[in-house]
């Protein structure tokens, strides 16, 4: 009889694979084919259209059970080399271009939910999980809620209901309905006078967004929260295709905005700000990082840059000297609930409202940092000395502060050890550096002992898995006390 601790390497691998298969939920239903669930023919047609030779297929964890079959089908029908990405560096909603480039892929097909953030390195195709919206139930609930055919309705859906929503729109032609359609390929042009979260549409001329009611098809989640904050001037309704209930959403957007404004006040009081780089795939992420650095420097504050993978409170708790963080990520992963974090984590837009004296708080909310860069519709130049001369009072600490621009007249960026803060006229104080914080800590990490450790020749180590190394069988066969 063998136990789990004496199993061979092959047994361990087989057991792990069985666990993965047993605890994974297939994307396709029993009556669906692989082609219907993953739109393989569309994937093959797109591969031939963009003329690529190596394709990376990116799956979230819940769809990995179907990954081998999907990869085999696409490889056989397209005659290209196919790789499967089973774990992403950051959120699974973002296209993992970095890992794709490491394996030599020249294109990506992203399966499952996506944030639709624009990427520049590799051509990308999005394939969403296709879920059905029962049409008669939806149309009945729609007519009861919106009986007036002249009422302006902006229709938005969760990506998995995209195909069903497009069909529903064709049956609502008599209604004044506009569908905010997702952009499903990186090669497609984003057209329209309204662009939100990778979706776009054309609203009629002389029709401000405040006149429209938003109907969201899907369940609650990050997508809905993001849309409600960005389109906070609209009344939101939600339709859940699983419960068949259409109702006005009860999320208090004003309360959420007040919470975010409180975090902006915390950023104004901060002296040391951490820049969290939580994406390497979203287009123009380097440009927004440079803009954030300049914004912090102009405000007379100090910054440190952290490249993080999946964010969690334990990682950030290692840096207690940081007063506030700003995160560079996709629009859906930028809104961080700060209850469990030691310090507040805000978006680049919130940091601009806090530190850029030329940008005022109007109630509008931006989660896509692309809108803050030069050339975008929401771009605002940095304020000047004249914009921020008046001192204000912190709503958090009650102290008087001055947010005027403190850029070096020579145009040179201050170094880590020489950055100066002019908090009051004629008074200079030096911001501490990272080495200063390190010397104050009781534990400073493992001692490197450079030059003190003798150099030895490397020896051959053990082979195999921890459950049963290759040399353990020989040792077990020897009698006790004998060589």
C-alpha positions as CSV (number, residue, x, y, z in Angstrom):
1,X,0.0,0.0,0.0
2,X,1.4,3.4,-0.9
3,X,0.7,6.8,0.7
4,X,0.6,10.2,-0.8
5,X,4.1,10.9,0.5
6,X,5.6,7.9,-1.2
7,X,4.1,8.4,-4.6
8,X,6.3,8.5,-7.7
9,X,6.8,11.7,-9.7
10,X,4.4,10.4,-12.4
11,X,1.7,9.8,-9.9
12,X,2.0,13.3,-8.4
13,X,1.7,14.9,-11.9
14,X,-1.3,12.7,-12.8
15,X,-3.0,13.5,-9.5
16,X,-2.4,17.3,-10.0
17,X,-3.8,17.2,-13.5
18,X,-6.9,15.3,-12.3
19,X,-7.4,17.9,-9.6
20,X,-7.2,20.7,-12.2
21,X,-9.7,19.0,-14.5
22,X,-12.1,18.2,-11.6
23,X,-12.1,21.7,-10.2
24,X,-12.2,23.7,-13.5
25,X,-15.5,24.8,-15.1
26,X,-15.6,24.4,-18.9
27,X,-16.6,27.5,-20.8
28,X,-18.9,25.5,-23.1
29,X,-22.1,23.9,-22.1
30,X,-22.7,20.2,-22.7
31,X,-24.8,20.9,-25.8
32,X,-22.3,23.4,-27.3
33,X,-19.4,22.5,-29.6
34,X,-15.9,23.8,-29.2
35,X,-16.4,25.9,-32.3
36,X,-19.5,27.6,-30.9
37,X,-18.0,28.4,-27.5
38,X,-14.7,29.7,-28.7
39,X,-15.5,30.9,-32.2
40,X,-12.6,28.9,-33.7
41,X,-13.5,29.8,-37.3
42,X,-13.4,33.5,-36.6
43,X,-10.1,33.0,-34.8
44,X,-8.6,31.2,-37.8
45,X,-10.0,33.8,-40.3
46,X,-8.4,36.6,-38.2
47,X,-5.0,34.8,-38.1
48,X,-5.0,34.6,-41.9
49,X,-6.1,38.2,-42.2
50,X,-3.3,39.7,-40.0
51,X,-0.8,37.2,-41.6
52,X,1.0,36.0,-38.5
53,X,3.1,32.9,-37.8
54,X,3.0,32.4,-34.0
55,X,-0.1,32.9,-31.9
56,X,-0.4,33.1,-28.1
57,X,-3.8,32.0,-26.7
58,X,-4.5,33.7,-23.4
59,X,-7.0,32.0,-21.1
60,X,-8.2,32.9,-17.6
61,X,-8.0,30.2,-14.9
62,X,-11.6,29.1,-15.2
63,X,-11.2,28.4,-19.0
64,X,-7.9,26.5,-18.9
65,X,-9.7,23.1,-18.9
66,X,-10.6,23.7,-22.6
67,X,-7.2,25.3,-23.6
68,X,-5.5,22.1,-25.1
69,X,-8.5,21.3,-27.3
70,X,-8.9,24.9,-28.5
71,X,-5.1,25.2,-29.2
72,X,-5.1,22.0,-31.2
73,X,-8.1,23.0,-33.3
74,X,-6.7,26.4,-34.1
75,X,-3.2,25.0,-34.9
76,X,-4.6,22.4,-37.3
77,X,-6.9,24.8,-39.1
78,X,-4.5,27.8,-39.4
79,X,-1.2,26.0,-39.8
80,X,0.6,28.4,-37.4
81,X,2.5,27.7,-34.2
82,X,0.2,28.1,-31.1
83,X,1.1,28.6,-27.4
84,X,-1.2,28.7,-24.4
85,X,-0.7,31.4,-21.7
86,X,-2.1,29.9,-18.5
87,X,-1.0,32.5,-16.0
88,X,-0.7,36.2,-16.5
89,X,1.7,38.7,-14.9
90,X,-1.1,41.1,-13.9
91,X,-4.9,40.8,-14.2
92,X,-6.3,38.2,-16.6
93,X,-8.5,40.9,-18.1
94,X,-5.4,42.6,-19.7
95,X,-3.6,41.3,-22.7
96,X,-0.2,39.8,-21.5
97,X,2.0,41.1,-24.3
98,X,5.2,40.7,-22.3
99,X,4.8,36.9,-21.8
100,X,3.7,36.6,-25.4
101,X,6.8,38.3,-26.7
102,X,9.0,36.1,-24.4
103,X,7.8,33.0,-26.2
104,X,8.2,34.7,-29.6
105,X,4.5,35.2,-30.4
106,X,3.6,37.9,-32.9
107,X,-0.1,38.0,-32.1
108,X,-2.5,37.3,-29.2
109,X,-6.0,35.9,-29.0
110,X,-7.6,36.8,-25.6
111,X,-10.4,34.5,-24.3
112,X,-12.9,35.4,-21.6
113,X,-13.6,38.7,-19.9
114,X,-11.4,41.6,-20.9
115,X,-11.0,45.3,-19.9
116,X,-10.5,46.2,-23.6
117,X,-7.5,48.4,-22.8
118,X,-5.6,49.4,-25.9
119,X,-2.3,47.7,-26.5
120,X,0.4,48.6,-29.1
121,X,2.9,45.8,-29.3
122,X,0.9,42.9,-30.8
123,X,-2.3,42.6,-32.8
124,X,-5.0,41.2,-30.6
125,X,-8.4,39.5,-31.0
126,X,-10.9,39.3,-28.2
127,X,-13.2,36.3,-27.9
128,X,-15.8,36.5,-25.2
129,X,-17.7,33.8,-23.5
130,X,-21.0,33.8,-25.4
131,X,-24.0,33.8,-23.0
132,X,-27.6,34.0,-24.2
133,X,-30.1,36.7,-23.2
134,X,-33.6,35.3,-23.4
135,X,-35.2,37.9,-25.8
136,X,-38.9,37.7,-24.9
137,X,-38.3,38.2,-21.2
138,X,-35.9,41.1,-21.8
139,X,-38.3,42.9,-24.3
140,X,-41.2,42.5,-21.9
141,X,-39.2,44.0,-19.0
142,X,-37.9,46.7,-21.3
143,X,-41.3,47.8,-22.5
144,X,-42.7,47.9,-18.9
145,X,-39.8,50.0,-17.7
146,X,-39.4,52.3,-20.7
147,X,-42.9,52.7,-22.2
148,X,-42.1,56.0,-23.9
149,X,-40.5,55.3,-27.3
150,X,-38.9,58.8,-27.4
151,X,-36.9,58.1,-24.2
152,X,-33.2,58.0,-24.8
153,X,-31.6,54.7,-23.8
154,X,-27.8,54.0,-23.9
155,X,-27.5,50.2,-23.9
156,X,-24.3,48.6,-22.5
157,X,-23.7,44.9,-21.9
158,X,-21.2,42.7,-20.1
159,X,-18.9,41.3,-22.8
160,X,-20.3,37.8,-22.5
161,X,-23.7,39.1,-23.6
162,X,-22.4,41.1,-26.5
163,X,-23.7,38.9,-29.3
164,X,-27.2,38.6,-27.7
165,X,-27.3,42.4,-27.1
166,X,-26.6,43.1,-30.8
167,X,-29.5,40.9,-31.8
168,X,-31.7,42.7,-29.2
169,X,-30.8,46.1,-30.7
170,X,-32.2,45.0,-34.1
171,X,-35.6,44.4,-32.3
172,X,-35.6,47.8,-30.6
173,X,-35.4,49.9,-33.8
174,X,-38.6,51.8,-32.9
175,X,-37.1,52.8,-29.6
176,X,-34.5,55.6,-29.2
177,X,-31.7,53.1,-28.3
178,X,-28.0,53.4,-28.9
179,X,-25.6,50.5,-28.2
180,X,-22.2,51.3,-26.7
181,X,-20.4,48.6,-28.7
182,X,-17.1,47.0,-27.6
183,X,-14.0,47.2,-29.8
184,X,-13.1,43.5,-30.2
185,X,-9.9,43.7,-32.3
186,X,-6.8,45.9,-31.7
187,X,-6.8,46.7,-35.4
188,X,-10.3,48.2,-35.4
189,X,-10.6,52.0,-35.4
190,X,-12.3,53.5,-32.3
191,X,-15.0,55.6,-33.8
192,X,-17.7,57.7,-32.1
193,X,-18.2,60.8,-30.0
194,X,-18.6,58.7,-26.9
195,X,-15.7,56.3,-25.9
196,X,-15.9,54.5,-22.5
197,X,-14.0,51.5,-21.3
198,X,-13.1,50.1,-24.7
199,X,-16.6,50.7,-26.0
200,X,-17.7,53.4,-28.5
201,X,-20.8,54.8,-30.1
202,X,-22.2,57.9,-31.9
203,X,-24.7,59.9,-29.9
204,X,-27.0,62.2,-31.9
205,X,-25.8,65.8,-32.3
206,X,-26.9,68.3,-29.6
207,X,-27.8,65.4,-27.3
208,X,-25.7,65.7,-24.0
209,X,-25.1,62.6,-22.0
210,X,-27.2,63.9,-19.1
211,X,-30.3,63.3,-21.2
212,X,-29.6,59.5,-21.6
213,X,-30.6,56.7,-19.3
214,X,-28.1,53.8,-19.2
215,X,-29.3,50.2,-19.3
216,X,-26.6,47.7,-18.4
217,X,-27.1,44.0,-19.3
218,X,-25.2,41.8,-16.9
219,X,-24.3,41.1,-13.3
220,X,-22.7,43.4,-10.8
221,X,-18.9,43.7,-10.9
222,X,-15.9,45.9,-11.7
223,X,-17.2,46.7,-15.2
224,X,-20.5,48.1,-13.9
225,X,-18.9,50.1,-11.1
226,X,-16.4,51.6,-13.5
227,X,-19.2,52.6,-15.9
228,X,-21.3,54.1,-13.2
229,X,-18.4,56.3,-12.0
230,X,-17.5,57.5,-15.5
231,X,-21.1,58.1,-16.5
232,X,-22.1,59.4,-13.1
233,X,-24.5,62.0,-14.7
234,X,-26.8,59.3,-16.0
235,X,-29.5,57.2,-14.3
236,X,-28.5,53.6,-14.4
237,X,-30.8,50.6,-14.8
238,X,-29.6,46.9,-14.8
239,X,-31.0,43.8,-16.3
240,X,-29.8,40.5,-15.0
241,X,-30.2,37.8,-17.7
242,X,-30.1,35.0,-15.0
243,X,-32.8,36.4,-12.7
244,X,-34.7,38.2,-15.6
245,X,-35.1,41.3,-13.4
246,X,-34.8,44.8,-14.7
247,X,-34.5,47.5,-12.1
248,X,-33.0,50.9,-11.4
249,X,-29.6,50.4,-9.8
250,X,-29.3,51.3,-6.2
251,X,-25.6,52.0,-6.0
252,X,-25.0,55.4,-4.4
253,X,-22.6,57.0,-6.9
254,X,-22.4,60.2,-5.0
255,X,-21.3,58.4,-1.9
256,X,-18.6,56.5,-3.9
257,X,-17.4,59.8,-5.4
258,X,-17.2,61.4,-1.9
259,X,-15.0,58.5,-0.8
260,X,-12.7,59.0,-3.8
261,X,-12.5,62.7,-3.0
262,X,-11.4,61.9,0.5
263,X,-8.5,59.9,-1.0
264,X,-7.6,62.9,-3.1
265,X,-7.3,65.0,0.1
266,X,-5.0,62.4,1.6
267,X,-2.8,62.7,-1.5
268,X,-2.6,66.5,-1.1
269,X,-1.2,65.9,2.4
270,X,1.3,63.2,1.3
271,X,5.0,64.0,1.1
272,X,6.2,60.6,-0.2
273,X,4.1,59.0,-3.0
274,X,4.6,55.6,-4.4
275,X,4.0,54.9,-8.1
276,X,2.6,51.3,-8.6
277,X,3.3,50.0,-12.1
278,X,0.6,47.3,-12.4
279,X,0.6,46.9,-16.2
280,X,3.2,46.5,-18.9
281,X,0.8,46.0,-21.7
282,X,-1.6,48.9,-21.8
283,X,-0.6,51.5,-24.4
284,X,1.2,54.6,-23.3
285,X,1.8,53.4,-19.7
286,X,5.4,54.8,-19.9
287,X,4.1,58.2,-20.9
288,X,1.7,58.4,-17.9
289,X,4.4,57.3,-15.5
290,X,6.6,60.1,-16.7
291,X,3.7,62.6,-16.4
292,X,3.0,61.4,-12.8
293,X,6.7,61.8,-11.9
294,X,6.7,65.4,-13.2
295,X,3.4,66.2,-11.5
296,X,4.8,64.9,-8.1
297,X,8.1,66.8,-8.6
298,X,6.3,70.0,-9.5
299,X,4.3,69.7,-6.3
300,X,7.5,69.6,-4.2
301,X,6.9,66.0,-3.2
302,X,9.0,62.8,-3.5
303,X,8.2,59.6,-5.3
304,X,9.4,56.0,-5.5
305,X,8.4,53.6,-8.3
306,X,7.4,50.0,-7.6
307,X,6.8,47.4,-10.3
308,X,4.3,45.0,-8.8
309,X,2.4,42.0,-10.1
310,X,-0.9,41.2,-8.6
311,X,-1.5,43.8,-5.9
312,X,-2.2,42.9,-2.3
313,X,-2.0,44.7,1.1
314,X,1.0,42.6,2.3
315,X,3.2,43.9,-0.5
316,X,2.5,47.5,0.2
317,X,2.8,47.1,4.0
318,X,6.5,46.6,3.5
319,X,6.9,50.3,2.8
320,X,5.3,52.1,5.8
321,X,7.2,55.4,4.9
322,X,5.0,55.8,1.8
323,X,2.1,58.2,2.5
324,X,0.0,57.5,-0.6
325,X,0.2,55.3,-3.8
326,X,-1.0,55.9,-7.3
327,X,-1.6,52.9,-9.5
328,X,-0.9,52.7,-13.2
329,X,-3.2,49.9,-14.5
330,X,-6.1,49.2,-16.8
331,X,-9.4,51.1,-16.1
332,X,-11.0,48.1,-14.3
333,X,-8.0,47.4,-12.0
334,X,-7.4,51.1,-11.1
335,X,-10.3,51.4,-8.6
336,X,-8.8,49.8,-5.5
337,X,-10.9,49.4,-2.3
338,X,-8.5,50.8,0.2
339,X,-10.1,49.3,3.3
340,X,-7.5,46.6,3.7
341,X,-4.5,48.6,2.6
342,X,-2.2,50.4,5.0
343,X,-2.1,53.5,2.7
344,X,-4.6,54.9,0.2
345,X,-4.2,53.8,-3.4
346,X,-5.6,56.3,-6.0
347,X,-5.8,56.6,-9.8
348,X,-3.7,58.9,-11.9
349,X,-6.7,61.1,-12.5
350,X,-7.3,61.5,-8.7
351,X,-3.6,62.4,-8.3
352,X,-4.0,65.1,-11.0
353,X,-7.0,66.6,-9.2
354,X,-5.0,66.6,-6.0
355,X,-1.7,68.1,-7.3
356,X,-2.4,69.8,-10.6
357,X,-3.7,73.3,-9.7
358,X,-4.9,73.8,-13.2
359,X,-7.3,70.8,-13.0
360,X,-10.4,71.4,-10.8
361,X,-12.9,68.8,-9.4
362,X,-16.0,69.1,-11.6
363,X,-17.7,65.8,-10.7
364,X,-16.5,64.1,-13.9
365,X,-14.5,61.0,-13.3
366,X,-11.9,59.3,-15.5
367,X,-10.6,55.8,-15.0
368,X,-8.7,55.5,-18.3
369,X,-5.3,57.2,-17.9
370,X,-5.1,57.6,-21.7
371,X,-7.5,60.5,-21.4
372,X,-4.9,62.4,-19.3
373,X,-2.1,62.4,-21.9
374,X,-1.4,65.2,-24.4
375,X,-3.8,65.1,-27.4
376,X,-6.6,63.4,-25.4
377,X,-10.0,65.1,-24.8
378,X,-9.4,65.5,-21.0
379,X,-5.8,66.6,-21.1
380,X,-4.9,69.6,-18.9
381,X,-1.6,71.4,-18.8
382,X,0.3,71.7,-15.6
383,X,-0.5,74.7,-13.5
384,X,1.8,77.6,-13.0
385,X,3.0,79.5,-9.9
386,X,0.1,81.9,-10.2
387,X,-2.5,79.1,-10.2
388,X,-1.6,77.8,-6.7
389,X,-0.4,80.8,-4.6
390,X,-3.4,80.7,-2.3
391,X,-3.0,78.4,0.7
392,X,-5.8,76.0,1.6
393,X,-6.8,74.0,4.6
394,X,-6.5,70.2,4.7
395,X,-9.9,68.6,5.1
396,X,-8.1,65.6,6.8
397,X,-5.6,67.1,9.2
398,X,-7.0,70.7,9.4
399,X,-3.5,72.2,8.7
400,X,-2.8,75.0,6.2
401,X,-1.0,73.9,3.1
402,X,0.2,75.4,-0.1
403,X,0.0,73.4,-3.4
404,X,1.8,75.9,-5.6
405,X,4.1,74.6,-8.2
406,X,7.7,74.2,-6.9
407,X,9.5,73.3,-10.1
408,X,13.2,74.0,-10.3
409,X,13.7,77.3,-12.3
410,X,16.7,75.8,-14.0
411,X,14.5,73.0,-15.4
412,X,16.7,70.3,-13.8
413,X,15.1,67.4,-12.0
414,X,16.2,67.1,-8.3
415,X,18.1,64.0,-7.3
416,X,17.1,61.6,-4.6
417,X,19.5,63.2,-2.1
418,X,19.0,66.8,-3.0
419,X,15.2,67.3,-3.5
420,X,14.1,70.4,-1.6
421,X,10.7,71.4,-0.4
422,X,9.7,75.0,0.1
423,X,6.8,74.7,2.5
424,X,7.1,78.3,3.7
425,X,8.9,81.3,2.1
426,X,12.5,81.3,3.1
427,X,12.4,77.9,4.8
428,X,14.0,74.9,3.3
429,X,13.7,71.3,4.4
430,X,15.2,68.2,2.9
431,X,13.0,65.2,2.2
432,X,14.5,62.0,3.5
433,X,15.9,59.4,1.0
434,X,15.4,55.7,0.8
435,X,18.7,55.1,2.6
436,X,17.5,57.2,5.5
437,X,14.5,55.1,6.0
438,X,16.6,51.9,5.7
439,X,19.0,53.0,8.5
440,X,16.1,53.6,10.8
441,X,14.8,50.1,10.5
442,X,15.7,47.5,13.1
443,X,15.9,44.7,10.5
444,X,17.5,45.7,7.2
445,X,17.5,42.4,5.3
446,X,20.0,39.6,5.1
447,X,23.6,40.6,5.3
448,X,25.4,40.0,2.0
449,X,28.8,39.3,3.6
450,X,30.6,40.3,0.4
451,X,34.1,38.8,0.3
452,X,33.7,36.9,3.6
453,X,32.1,33.7,2.3
454,X,34.6,31.2,0.8
455,X,34.1,30.2,-2.8
456,X,33.4,26.4,-3.2
457,X,32.9,24.3,-6.3
458,X,29.3,23.6,-7.2
459,X,28.1,20.0,-6.6
460,X,25.4,18.1,-8.4
461,X,22.1,18.3,-6.4
462,X,19.1,16.0,-6.2
463,X,16.9,15.2,-9.1
464,X,13.1,14.7,-9.3
465,X,10.2,15.9,-7.2
466,X,10.1,16.6,-3.5
467,X,7.6,13.7,-3.1
468,X,10.3,11.2,-4.2
469,X,13.8,12.1,-5.4
470,X,15.7,9.8,-7.7
471,X,18.2,8.8,-5.0
472,X,15.7,8.1,-2.2
473,X,14.8,4.6,-3.4
474,X,18.5,3.5,-3.0
475,X,18.7,5.0,0.5
476,X,15.5,3.3,1.6
477,X,16.9,-0.1,0.5
478,X,20.0,0.1,2.7
479,X,19.9,-1.5,6.2
480,X,20.0,0.8,9.2
481,X,23.5,1.6,10.3
482,X,25.2,0.3,7.1
483,X,26.7,2.2,4.2
